Amino acid sequence: MSDLDTELHLHARIFRTGTNWYADLDDELNPQPDAPYWHGSYTTQRAAIDAACARLAAYHLTHRLSHHQLPKATTSA
């Protein structure tokens, strides 16, 4: 089996509801917000973007071929 057979393609989504900014990571096979790989709530758009980028980078470096979910965010910025 080649790496192409096991690649997982994630994308980040940033959105605002009320006064909070949310970020989540989903895969291309299930892009619905009901079961993201990771999500978090933030007070600024920049913090949400930074958190999503950091999670994508961490996933790429440490879980490249794993389908395990990343832990939920525990802090707000």
PyMOL Python script that loads the backbone (N, CA, C, O; Angstrom):
from pymol import cmd

cmd.read_pdbstr("""\
ATOM      1  N   MET A   1       0.843  -1.171   0.000  1.00  0.00           N
ATOM      2  CA  MET A   1       0.000   0.000   0.000  1.00  0.00           C
ATOM      3  C   MET A   1       0.890   1.237   0.000  1.00  0.00           C
ATOM      4  O   MET A   1       1.795   1.332   0.829  1.00  0.00           O
ATOM      5  N   SER A   2       0.667   2.162  -0.880  1.00  0.00           N
ATOM      6  CA  SER A   2       1.479   3.373  -0.956  1.00  0.00           C
ATOM      7  C   SER A   2       0.937   4.438  -0.027  1.00  0.00           C
ATOM      8  O   SER A   2      -0.183   4.333   0.473  1.00  0.00           O
ATOM      9  N   ASP A   3       1.752   5.479   0.204  1.00  0.00           N
ATOM     10  CA  ASP A   3       1.319   6.595   1.038  1.00  0.00           C
ATOM     11  C   ASP A   3       0.067   7.253   0.481  1.00  0.00           C
ATOM     12  O   ASP A   3      -0.756   7.759   1.245  1.00  0.00           O
ATOM     13  N   LEU A   4      -0.090   7.254  -0.837  1.00  0.00           N
ATOM     14  CA  LEU A   4      -1.267   7.878  -1.428  1.00  0.00           C
ATOM     15  C   LEU A   4      -2.545   7.158  -1.039  1.00  0.00           C
ATOM     16  O   LEU A   4      -3.614   7.768  -1.010  1.00  0.00           O
ATOM     17  N   ASP A   5      -2.452   5.873  -0.740  1.00  0.00           N
ATOM     18  CA  ASP A   5      -3.636   5.113  -0.351  1.00  0.00           C
ATOM     19  C   ASP A   5      -4.088   5.426   1.064  1.00  0.00           C
ATOM     20  O   ASP A   5      -5.234   5.147   1.415  1.00  0.00           O
ATOM     21  N   THR A   6      -3.219   5.998   1.883  1.00  0.00           N
ATOM     22  CA  THR A   6      -3.562   6.229   3.278  1.00  0.00           C
ATOM     23  C   THR A   6      -3.533   7.702   3.675  1.00  0.00           C
ATOM     24  O   THR A   6      -3.643   8.018   4.860  1.00  0.00           O
ATOM     25  N   GLU A   7      -3.388   8.599   2.719  1.00  0.00           N
ATOM     26  CA  GLU A   7      -3.348  10.017   3.043  1.00  0.00           C
ATOM     27  C   GLU A   7      -4.703  10.501   3.524  1.00  0.00           C
ATOM     28  O   GLU A   7      -5.749  10.060   3.050  1.00  0.00           O
ATOM     29  N   LEU A   8      -4.657  11.407   4.463  1.00  0.00           N
ATOM     30  CA  LEU A   8      -5.858  12.049   4.975  1.00  0.00           C
ATOM     31  C   LEU A   8      -5.727  13.529   4.694  1.00  0.00           C
ATOM     32  O   LEU A   8      -4.759  14.157   5.123  1.00  0.00           O
ATOM     33  N   HIS A   9      -6.668  14.088   3.993  1.00  0.00           N
ATOM     34  CA  HIS A   9      -6.626  15.501   3.635  1.00  0.00           C
ATOM     35  C   HIS A   9      -7.561  16.275   4.551  1.00  0.00           C
ATOM     36  O   HIS A   9      -8.779  16.104   4.501  1.00  0.00           O
ATOM     37  N   LEU A  10      -6.979  17.129   5.389  1.00  0.00           N
ATOM     38  CA  LEU A  10      -7.758  17.943   6.314  1.00  0.00           C
ATOM     39  C   LEU A  10      -7.865  19.371   5.807  1.00  0.00           C
ATOM     40  O   LEU A  10      -6.996  19.849   5.077  1.00  0.00           O
ATOM     41  N   HIS A  11      -8.925  20.042   6.195  1.00  0.00           N
ATOM     42  CA  HIS A  11      -9.040  21.464   5.911  1.00  0.00           C
ATOM     43  C   HIS A  11      -9.527  22.176   7.164  1.00  0.00           C
ATOM     44  O   HIS A  11     -10.215  21.594   8.003  1.00  0.00           O
ATOM     45  N   ALA A  12      -9.159  23.435   7.272  1.00  0.00           N
ATOM     46  CA  ALA A  12      -9.564  24.246   8.412  1.00  0.00           C
ATOM     47  C   ALA A  12     -10.757  25.113   8.025  1.00  0.00           C
ATOM     48  O   ALA A  12     -10.875  25.575   6.890  1.00  0.00           O
ATOM     49  N   ARG A  13     -11.618  25.315   8.984  1.00  0.00           N
ATOM     50  CA  ARG A  13     -12.780  26.185   8.777  1.00  0.00           C
ATOM     51  C   ARG A  13     -12.814  27.141   9.966  1.00  0.00           C
ATOM     52  O   ARG A  13     -12.733  26.709  11.115  1.00  0.00           O
ATOM     53  N   ILE A  14     -12.932  28.423   9.694  1.00  0.00           N
ATOM     54  CA  ILE A  14     -12.998  29.452  10.722  1.00  0.00           C
ATOM     55  C   ILE A  14     -14.318  30.188  10.542  1.00  0.00           C
ATOM     56  O   ILE A  14     -14.641  30.611   9.432  1.00  0.00           O
ATOM     57  N   PHE A  15     -15.082  30.345  11.611  1.00  0.00           N
ATOM     58  CA  PHE A  15     -16.342  31.069  11.494  1.00  0.00           C
ATOM     59  C   PHE A  15     -16.684  31.742  12.812  1.00  0.00           C
ATOM     60  O   PHE A  15     -16.144  31.400  13.864  1.00  0.00           O
ATOM     61  N   ARG A  16     -17.579  32.693  12.733  1.00  0.00           N
ATOM     62  CA  ARG A  16     -17.975  33.475  13.908  1.00  0.00           C
ATOM     63  C   ARG A  16     -19.447  33.257  14.209  1.00  0.00           C
ATOM     64  O   ARG A  16     -20.286  33.244  13.309  1.00  0.00           O
ATOM     65  N   THR A  17     -19.747  33.084  15.499  1.00  0.00           N
ATOM     66  CA  THR A  17     -21.115  32.998  15.979  1.00  0.00           C
ATOM     67  C   THR A  17     -21.215  33.923  17.177  1.00  0.00           C
ATOM     68  O   THR A  17     -20.560  33.695  18.194  1.00  0.00           O
ATOM     69  N   GLY A  18     -22.025  34.962  17.069  1.00  0.00           N
ATOM     70  CA  GLY A  18     -22.124  35.926  18.162  1.00  0.00           C
ATOM     71  C   GLY A  18     -20.789  36.634  18.341  1.00  0.00           C
ATOM     72  O   GLY A  18     -20.279  37.257  17.410  1.00  0.00           O
ATOM     73  N   THR A  19     -20.231  36.536  19.535  1.00  0.00           N
ATOM     74  CA  THR A  19     -18.950  37.196  19.818  1.00  0.00           C
ATOM     75  C   THR A  19     -17.774  36.224  19.806  1.00  0.00           C
ATOM     76  O   THR A  19     -16.637  36.640  20.027  1.00  0.00           O
ATOM     77  N   ASN A  20     -18.020  34.949  19.554  1.00  0.00           N
ATOM     78  CA  ASN A  20     -16.950  33.942  19.559  1.00  0.00           C
ATOM     79  C   ASN A  20     -16.557  33.535  18.150  1.00  0.00           C
ATOM     80  O   ASN A  20     -17.386  33.483  17.241  1.00  0.00           O
ATOM     81  N   TRP A  21     -15.275  33.249  17.993  1.00  0.00           N
ATOM     82  CA  TRP A  21     -14.738  32.677  16.759  1.00  0.00           C
ATOM     83  C   TRP A  21     -14.468  31.198  16.993  1.00  0.00           C
ATOM     84  O   TRP A  21     -13.946  30.816  18.041  1.00  0.00           O
ATOM     85  N   TYR A  22     -14.815  30.380  16.038  1.00  0.00           N
ATOM     86  CA  TYR A  22     -14.612  28.941  16.124  1.00  0.00           C
ATOM     87  C   TYR A  22     -13.695  28.483  15.001  1.00  0.00           C
ATOM     88  O   TYR A  22     -13.680  29.055  13.911  1.00  0.00           O
ATOM     89  N   ALA A  23     -12.941  27.453  15.291  1.00  0.00           N
ATOM     90  CA  ALA A  23     -12.081  26.824  14.294  1.00  0.00           C
ATOM     91  C   ALA A  23     -12.304  25.326  14.383  1.00  0.00           C
ATOM     92  O   ALA A  23     -12.467  24.780  15.474  1.00  0.00           O
ATOM     93  N   ASP A  24     -12.311  24.664  13.239  1.00  0.00           N
ATOM     94  CA  ASP A  24     -12.345  23.206  13.261  1.00  0.00           C
ATOM     95  C   ASP A  24     -11.561  22.646  12.092  1.00  0.00           C
ATOM     96  O   ASP A  24     -11.308  23.327  11.099  1.00  0.00           O
ATOM     97  N   LEU A  25     -11.184  21.385  12.238  1.00  0.00           N
ATOM     98  CA  LEU A  25     -10.506  20.642  11.181  1.00  0.00           C
ATOM     99  C   LEU A  25     -11.397  19.471  10.790  1.00  0.00           C
ATOM    100  O   LEU A  25     -11.847  18.708  11.644  1.00  0.00           O
ATOM    101  N   ASP A  26     -11.642  19.341   9.518  1.00  0.00           N
ATOM    102  CA  ASP A  26     -12.441  18.239   8.986  1.00  0.00           C
ATOM    103  C   ASP A  26     -11.674  17.564   7.861  1.00  0.00           C
ATOM    104  O   ASP A  26     -10.748  18.138   7.288  1.00  0.00           O
ATOM    105  N   ASP A  27     -12.076  16.338   7.555  1.00  0.00           N
ATOM    106  CA  ASP A  27     -11.478  15.660   6.412  1.00  0.00           C
ATOM    107  C   ASP A  27     -12.407  15.799   5.211  1.00  0.00           C
ATOM    108  O   ASP A  27     -13.573  16.170   5.341  1.00  0.00           O
ATOM    109  N   GLU A  28     -11.861  15.493   4.049  1.00  0.00           N
ATOM    110  CA  GLU A  28     -12.626  15.673   2.819  1.00  0.00           C
ATOM    111  C   GLU A  28     -13.781  14.676   2.675  1.00  0.00           C
ATOM    112  O   GLU A  28     -14.717  14.925   1.915  1.00  0.00           O
ATOM    113  N   LEU A  29     -13.725  13.558   3.391  1.00  0.00           N
ATOM    114  CA  LEU A  29     -14.780  12.550   3.284  1.00  0.00           C
ATOM    115  C   LEU A  29     -15.992  12.868   4.156  1.00  0.00           C
ATOM    116  O   LEU A  29     -17.095  12.397   3.881  1.00  0.00           O
ATOM    117  N   ASN A  30     -15.790  13.665   5.203  1.00  0.00           N
ATOM    118  CA  ASN A  30     -16.883  14.019   6.107  1.00  0.00           C
ATOM    119  C   ASN A  30     -16.706  15.474   6.533  1.00  0.00           C
ATOM    120  O   ASN A  30     -16.336  15.736   7.678  1.00  0.00           O
ATOM    121  N   PRO A  31     -16.964  16.426   5.633  1.00  0.00           N
ATOM    122  CA  PRO A  31     -16.699  17.834   5.935  1.00  0.00           C
ATOM    123  C   PRO A  31     -17.782  18.516   6.770  1.00  0.00           C
ATOM    124  O   PRO A  31     -17.825  19.744   6.832  1.00  0.00           O
ATOM    125  N   GLN A  32     -18.639  17.755   7.400  1.00  0.00           N
ATOM    126  CA  GLN A  32     -19.703  18.338   8.209  1.00  0.00           C
ATOM    127  C   GLN A  32     -19.177  18.734   9.592  1.00  0.00           C
ATOM    128  O   GLN A  32     -18.273  18.081  10.115  1.00  0.00           O
ATOM    129  N   PRO A  33     -19.723  19.780  10.182  1.00  0.00           N
ATOM    130  CA  PRO A  33     -19.227  20.248  11.486  1.00  0.00           C
ATOM    131  C   PRO A  33     -19.652  19.379  12.669  1.00  0.00           C
ATOM    132  O   PRO A  33     -19.294  19.692  13.805  1.00  0.00           O
ATOM    133  N   ASP A  34     -20.395  18.308  12.446  1.00  0.00           N
ATOM    134  CA  ASP A  34     -20.879  17.486  13.555  1.00  0.00           C
ATOM    135  C   ASP A  34     -19.814  16.569  14.157  1.00  0.00           C
ATOM    136  O   ASP A  34     -19.972  16.112  15.290  1.00  0.00           O
ATOM    137  N   ALA A  35     -18.738  16.291  13.426  1.00  0.00           N
ATOM    138  CA  ALA A  35     -17.710  15.376  13.941  1.00  0.00           C
ATOM    139  C   ALA A  35     -16.331  15.778  13.436  1.00  0.00           C
ATOM    140  O   ALA A  35     -15.699  15.015  12.706  1.00  0.00           O
ATOM    141  N   PRO A  36     -15.852  16.962  13.813  1.00  0.00           N
ATOM    142  CA  PRO A  36     -14.532  17.377  13.331  1.00  0.00           C
ATOM    143  C   PRO A  36     -13.418  16.584  14.009  1.00  0.00           C
ATOM    144  O   PRO A  36     -13.619  15.990  15.068  1.00  0.00           O
ATOM    145  N   TYR A  37     -12.249  16.583  13.388  1.00  0.00           N
ATOM    146  CA  TYR A  37     -11.079  15.969  14.015  1.00  0.00           C
ATOM    147  C   TYR A  37     -10.650  16.774  15.229  1.00  0.00           C
ATOM    148  O   TYR A  37     -10.125  16.229  16.201  1.00  0.00           O
ATOM    149  N   TRP A  38     -10.880  18.078  15.159  1.00  0.00           N
ATOM    150  CA  TRP A  38     -10.513  18.978  16.253  1.00  0.00           C
ATOM    151  C   TRP A  38     -11.359  20.240  16.126  1.00  0.00           C
ATOM    152  O   TRP A  38     -11.736  20.629  15.021  1.00  0.00           O
ATOM    153  N   HIS A  39     -11.659  20.881  17.260  1.00  0.00           N
ATOM    154  CA  HIS A  39     -12.332  22.181  17.207  1.00  0.00           C
ATOM    155  C   HIS A  39     -11.993  22.990  18.453  1.00  0.00           C
ATOM    156  O   HIS A  39     -11.591  22.434  19.476  1.00  0.00           O
ATOM    157  N   GLY A  40     -12.157  24.294  18.359  1.00  0.00           N
ATOM    158  CA  GLY A  40     -11.894  25.175  19.482  1.00  0.00           C
ATOM    159  C   GLY A  40     -12.660  26.477  19.344  1.00  0.00           C
ATOM    160  O   GLY A  40     -13.124  26.823  18.258  1.00  0.00           O
ATOM    161  N   SER A  41     -12.792  27.193  20.447  1.00  0.00           N
ATOM    162  CA  SER A  41     -13.503  28.464  20.508  1.00  0.00           C
ATOM    163  C   SER A  41     -12.524  29.546  20.954  1.00  0.00           C
ATOM    164  O   SER A  41     -11.728  29.330  21.868  1.00  0.00           O
ATOM    165  N   TYR A  42     -12.584  30.710  20.309  1.00  0.00           N
ATOM    166  CA  TYR A  42     -11.607  31.774  20.549  1.00  0.00           C
ATOM    167  C   TYR A  42     -12.296  33.132  20.567  1.00  0.00           C
ATOM    168  O   TYR A  42     -13.402  33.288  20.050  1.00  0.00           O
ATOM    169  N   THR A  43     -11.634  34.100  21.164  1.00  0.00           N
ATOM    170  CA  THR A  43     -12.207  35.442  21.261  1.00  0.00           C
ATOM    171  C   THR A  43     -11.873  36.317  20.064  1.00  0.00           C
ATOM    172  O   THR A  43     -12.516  37.345  19.853  1.00  0.00           O
ATOM    173  N   THR A  44     -10.863  35.920  19.264  1.00  0.00           N
ATOM    174  CA  THR A  44     -10.506  36.705  18.075  1.00  0.00           C
ATOM    175  C   THR A  44     -10.350  35.795  16.859  1.00  0.00           C
ATOM    176  O   THR A  44     -10.068  34.603  16.984  1.00  0.00           O
ATOM    177  N   GLN A  45     -10.541  36.384  15.685  1.00  0.00           N
ATOM    178  CA  GLN A  45     -10.357  35.642  14.448  1.00  0.00           C
ATOM    179  C   GLN A  45      -8.903  35.196  14.304  1.00  0.00           C
ATOM    180  O   GLN A  45      -8.637  34.064  13.901  1.00  0.00           O
ATOM    181  N   ARG A  46      -7.976  36.074  14.627  1.00  0.00           N
ATOM    182  CA  ARG A  46      -6.551  35.742  14.516  1.00  0.00           C
ATOM    183  C   ARG A  46      -6.202  34.534  15.387  1.00  0.00           C
ATOM    184  O   ARG A  46      -5.465  33.650  14.950  1.00  0.00           O
ATOM    185  N   ALA A  47      -6.724  34.490  16.609  1.00  0.00           N
ATOM    186  CA  ALA A  47      -6.451  33.363  17.498  1.00  0.00           C
ATOM    187  C   ALA A  47      -7.015  32.065  16.928  1.00  0.00           C
ATOM    188  O   ALA A  47      -6.384  31.014  17.041  1.00  0.00           O
ATOM    189  N   ALA A  48      -8.195  32.129  16.317  1.00  0.00           N
ATOM    190  CA  ALA A  48      -8.801  30.934  15.709  1.00  0.00           C
ATOM    191  C   ALA A  48      -7.971  30.448  14.525  1.00  0.00           C
ATOM    192  O   ALA A  48      -7.744  29.248  14.372  1.00  0.00           O
ATOM    193  N   ILE A  49      -7.523  31.374  13.696  1.00  0.00           N
ATOM    194  CA  ILE A  49      -6.689  31.011  12.548  1.00  0.00           C
ATOM    195  C   ILE A  49      -5.367  30.411  13.013  1.00  0.00           C
ATOM    196  O   ILE A  49      -4.937  29.375  12.506  1.00  0.00           O
ATOM    197  N   ASP A  50      -4.728  31.062  13.977  1.00  0.00           N
ATOM    198  CA  ASP A  50      -3.451  30.556  14.495  1.00  0.00           C
ATOM    199  C   ASP A  50      -3.600  29.159  15.086  1.00  0.00           C
ATOM    200  O   ASP A  50      -2.747  28.297  14.872  1.00  0.00           O
ATOM    201  N   ALA A  51      -4.677  28.933  15.828  1.00  0.00           N
ATOM    202  CA  ALA A  51      -4.902  27.618  16.447  1.00  0.00           C
ATOM    203  C   ALA A  51      -5.122  26.547  15.382  1.00  0.00           C
ATOM    204  O   ALA A  51      -4.576  25.449  15.484  1.00  0.00           O
ATOM    205  N   ALA A  52      -5.917  26.860  14.366  1.00  0.00           N
ATOM    206  CA  ALA A  52      -6.173  25.891  13.306  1.00  0.00           C
ATOM    207  C   ALA A  52      -4.893  25.564  12.543  1.00  0.00           C
ATOM    208  O   ALA A  52      -4.636  24.403  12.225  1.00  0.00           O
ATOM    209  N   CYS A  53      -4.097  26.581  12.252  1.00  0.00           N
ATOM    210  CA  CYS A  53      -2.828  26.354  11.551  1.00  0.00           C
ATOM    211  C   CYS A  53      -1.875  25.507  12.394  1.00  0.00           C
ATOM    212  O   CYS A  53      -1.199  24.618  11.877  1.00  0.00           O
ATOM    213  N   ALA A  54      -1.828  25.790  13.688  1.00  0.00           N
ATOM    214  CA  ALA A  54      -0.960  25.016  14.575  1.00  0.00           C
ATOM    215  C   ALA A  54      -1.411  23.561  14.639  1.00  0.00           C
ATOM    216  O   ALA A  54      -0.576  22.657  14.646  1.00  0.00           O
ATOM    217  N   ARG A  55      -2.713  23.325  14.685  1.00  0.00           N
ATOM    218  CA  ARG A  55      -3.218  21.947  14.722  1.00  0.00           C
ATOM    219  C   ARG A  55      -2.945  21.218  13.415  1.00  0.00           C
ATOM    220  O   ARG A  55      -2.596  20.037  13.424  1.00  0.00           O
ATOM    221  N   LEU A  56      -3.101  21.910  12.292  1.00  0.00           N
ATOM    222  CA  LEU A  56      -2.774  21.280  11.009  1.00  0.00           C
ATOM    223  C   LEU A  56      -1.303  20.905  10.946  1.00  0.00           C
ATOM    224  O   LEU A  56      -0.950  19.814  10.498  1.00  0.00           O
ATOM    225  N   ALA A  57      -0.451  21.809  11.396  1.00  0.00           N
ATOM    226  CA  ALA A  57       0.991  21.536  11.379  1.00  0.00           C
ATOM    227  C   ALA A  57       1.329  20.381  12.315  1.00  0.00           C
ATOM    228  O   ALA A  57       2.117  19.506  11.956  1.00  0.00           O
ATOM    229  N   ALA A  58       0.744  20.368  13.507  1.00  0.00           N
ATOM    230  CA  ALA A  58       1.009  19.286  14.456  1.00  0.00           C
ATOM    231  C   ALA A  58       0.514  17.953  13.904  1.00  0.00           C
ATOM    232  O   ALA A  58       1.187  16.933  14.049  1.00  0.00           O
ATOM    233  N   TYR A  59      -0.645  17.957  13.281  1.00  0.00           N
ATOM    234  CA  TYR A  59      -1.179  16.731  12.705  1.00  0.00           C
ATOM    235  C   TYR A  59      -0.266  16.232  11.593  1.00  0.00           C
ATOM    236  O   TYR A  59       0.011  15.037  11.494  1.00  0.00           O
ATOM    237  N   HIS A  60       0.189  17.139  10.774  1.00  0.00           N
ATOM    238  CA  HIS A  60       1.074  16.766   9.667  1.00  0.00           C
ATOM    239  C   HIS A  60       2.379  16.150  10.184  1.00  0.00           C
ATOM    240  O   HIS A  60       2.871  15.170   9.626  1.00  0.00           O
ATOM    241  N   LEU A  61       2.929  16.726  11.242  1.00  0.00           N
ATOM    242  CA  LEU A  61       4.214  16.254  11.760  1.00  0.00           C
ATOM    243  C   LEU A  61       4.113  14.963  12.566  1.00  0.00           C
ATOM    244  O   LEU A  61       4.992  14.106  12.468  1.00  0.00           O
ATOM    245  N   THR A  62       3.064  14.813  13.354  1.00  0.00           N
ATOM    246  CA  THR A  62       3.024  13.694  14.296  1.00  0.00           C
ATOM    247  C   THR A  62       2.003  12.611  13.986  1.00  0.00           C
ATOM    248  O   THR A  62       2.122  11.494  14.491  1.00  0.00           O
ATOM    249  N   HIS A  63       1.015  12.911  13.179  1.00  0.00           N
ATOM    250  CA  HIS A  63      -0.040  11.938  12.894  1.00  0.00           C
ATOM    251  C   HIS A  63      -0.268  11.795  11.402  1.00  0.00           C
ATOM    252  O   HIS A  63      -1.395  11.590  10.953  1.00  0.00           O
ATOM    253  N   ARG A  64       0.786  11.902  10.652  1.00  0.00           N
ATOM    254  CA  ARG A  64       0.690  11.999   9.209  1.00  0.00           C
ATOM    255  C   ARG A  64      -0.227  10.945   8.595  1.00  0.00           C
ATOM    256  O   ARG A  64      -1.047  11.277   7.739  1.00  0.00           O
ATOM    257  N   LEU A  65      -0.113   9.715   8.999  1.00  0.00           N
ATOM    258  CA  LEU A  65      -0.933   8.654   8.396  1.00  0.00           C
ATOM    259  C   LEU A  65      -1.946   8.068   9.370  1.00  0.00           C
ATOM    260  O   LEU A  65      -2.550   7.032   9.094  1.00  0.00           O
ATOM    261  N   SER A  66      -2.128   8.719  10.486  1.00  0.00           N
ATOM    262  CA  SER A  66      -3.049   8.214  11.500  1.00  0.00           C
ATOM    263  C   SER A  66      -4.432   8.819  11.305  1.00  0.00           C
ATOM    264  O   SER A  66      -4.565   9.958  10.857  1.00  0.00           O
ATOM    265  N   HIS A  67      -5.440   8.062  11.638  1.00  0.00           N
ATOM    266  CA  HIS A  67      -6.802   8.567  11.554  1.00  0.00           C
ATOM    267  C   HIS A  67      -7.376   8.841  12.943  1.00  0.00           C
ATOM    268  O   HIS A  67      -8.594   8.916  13.105  1.00  0.00           O
ATOM    269  N   HIS A  68      -6.509   8.989  13.944  1.00  0.00           N
ATOM    270  CA  HIS A  68      -6.960   9.297  15.298  1.00  0.00           C
ATOM    271  C   HIS A  68      -7.351  10.746  15.396  1.00  0.00           C
ATOM    272  O   HIS A  68      -6.749  11.597  14.740  1.00  0.00           O
ATOM    273  N   GLN A  69      -8.359  11.048  16.212  1.00  0.00           N
ATOM    274  CA  GLN A  69      -8.763  12.422  16.403  1.00  0.00           C
ATOM    275  C   GLN A  69      -7.755  13.159  17.277  1.00  0.00           C
ATOM    276  O   GLN A  69      -7.163  12.584  18.190  1.00  0.00           O
ATOM    277  N   LEU A  70      -7.572  14.441  16.980  1.00  0.00           N
ATOM    278  CA  LEU A  70      -6.725  15.293  17.809  1.00  0.00           C
ATOM    279  C   LEU A  70      -7.516  15.712  19.045  1.00  0.00           C
ATOM    280  O   LEU A  70      -8.742  15.810  18.988  1.00  0.00           O
ATOM    281  N   PRO A  71      -6.835  15.959  20.153  1.00  0.00           N
ATOM    282  CA  PRO A  71      -7.544  16.397  21.344  1.00  0.00           C
ATOM    283  C   PRO A  71      -8.196  17.758  21.130  1.00  0.00           C
ATOM    284  O   PRO A  71      -7.696  18.580  20.361  1.00  0.00           O
ATOM    285  N   LYS A  72      -9.309  17.990  21.810  1.00  0.00           N
ATOM    286  CA  LYS A  72     -10.009  19.259  21.716  1.00  0.00           C
ATOM    287  C   LYS A  72      -9.162  20.365  22.361  1.00  0.00           C
ATOM    288  O   LYS A  72      -8.341  20.107  23.242  1.00  0.00           O
ATOM    289  N   ALA A  73      -9.381  21.577  21.908  1.00  0.00           N
ATOM    290  CA  ALA A  73      -8.688  22.728  22.487  1.00  0.00           C
ATOM    291  C   ALA A  73      -9.139  22.894  23.932  1.00  0.00           C
ATOM    292  O   ALA A  73     -10.302  22.663  24.263  1.00  0.00           O
ATOM    293  N   THR A  74      -8.202  23.298  24.791  1.00  0.00           N
ATOM    294  CA  THR A  74      -8.524  23.460  26.204  1.00  0.00           C
ATOM    295  C   THR A  74      -8.453  24.898  26.665  1.00  0.00           C
ATOM    296  O   THR A  74      -8.868  25.208  27.782  1.00  0.00           O
ATOM    297  N   THR A  75      -7.931  25.792  25.821  1.00  0.00           N
ATOM    298  CA  THR A  75      -7.813  27.191  26.223  1.00  0.00           C
ATOM    299  C   THR A  75      -8.357  28.084  25.134  1.00  0.00           C
ATOM    300  O   THR A  75      -8.380  27.709  23.961  1.00  0.00           O
ATOM    301  N   SER A  76      -8.788  29.250  25.520  1.00  0.00           N
ATOM    302  CA  SER A  76      -9.207  30.276  24.569  1.00  0.00           C
ATOM    303  C   SER A  76      -8.188  31.382  24.591  1.00  0.00           C
ATOM    304  O   SER A  76      -7.579  31.652  25.627  1.00  0.00           O
ATOM    305  N   ALA A  77      -8.000  32.016  23.480  1.00  0.00           N
ATOM    306  CA  ALA A  77      -7.046  33.129  23.386  1.00  0.00           C
ATOM    307  C   ALA A  77      -7.786  34.440  23.330  1.00  0.00           C
ATOM    308  O   ALA A  77      -7.162  35.498  23.250  1.00  0.00           O
TER     309      ALA A  77
END
""", "prot")
cmd.dss("prot")
cmd.show_as("cartoon", "prot")
cmd.util.cbc("prot")
cmd.orient("prot")
